[in-house]
């Protein structure tokens, strides 16, 4: 059984917002695994755990989208006037 709490996972979720993409995704994936491990703990509020897992999945999507935008996809989708034909 894990010593991780829902509060620990929530802190990881908040911390990931400040990290570079690769590290943020790693932290979020670890937090997601911790949440899945907590699913078998009868002392954990399942509704709160599920809500946190949903937030976590959303944050992973946001980080990946941010990375795609930062890597040039966003620039290609929103060219500056200098790049316009």
N, C-alpha and C positions, 0 to 999 in steps of 0.2 A: 504494500500500500504506500501511497505517496504522502509526503509531509506538506505538499503544496496546498494552498488554500485558494478559494475564489478571489480573495483580495490579492494574492500573489500574482494570479493570472491577470487581474485587472491592471496591476502595476506594470506588468510586462507589456500589456496592450498599449498603455499610455507611453511607456518608454520607447516602444518601436516607432512611434511617430517622429522621434528625433534622430533616428538612425538612418544610415545609408541603406539603400534597397536590399542588398544581399543580406546584410546583418539583420535588418528589420524582418525580412521573411523568415530567417532562421529563428529569431526570437519568437515570432508569431507561431511558427510551426511547433516549436517546443511547447508553447503555451497551449496550443490546441491539443497536443498529446496529453498534457497535464489535465486539461478539462475532460478529456475522454477517460482518463484514469479516475477522475473524481466521480464519474457517472456511477461507479459501483460502490461509492461511499454513502451509506444510509444517512449520514449526518449532514450531507450536502443538500441544499435546497435545489431540487432538480429544475424548477422553473427559472431560478436565478442562473444556474449553470448553463441552461440552454440559451437564455438571453445573452449571456456573456459569449457563448460559442458563436452565436449569430453575429455579434459585434466583431468578434475576432475574424470570422470569415470575411466580413465586409472590409475590415482593415487590410487583410491580405490582398483583396482585390484592389483596394485603393493604392496600396504600395506598388503593386505590379503595374497599374495604370499610370501612376506617377513616373515609374521607371521608363515605360514605353514613351511617354510624352517627353521626358527629359532626354531620351536617347535620340531624339530627332523626329520621331513620328509626329509629335505635336507641331514641330516646325514645318513639316511637309504638309500637314493639314491646315496650317494657318500661315501661309507665306507672307512675308513682309511686302510692302509696296515695291521695294527694290527688286524682289524676285518675280513680281507679277509680269506676265507677258505684255 
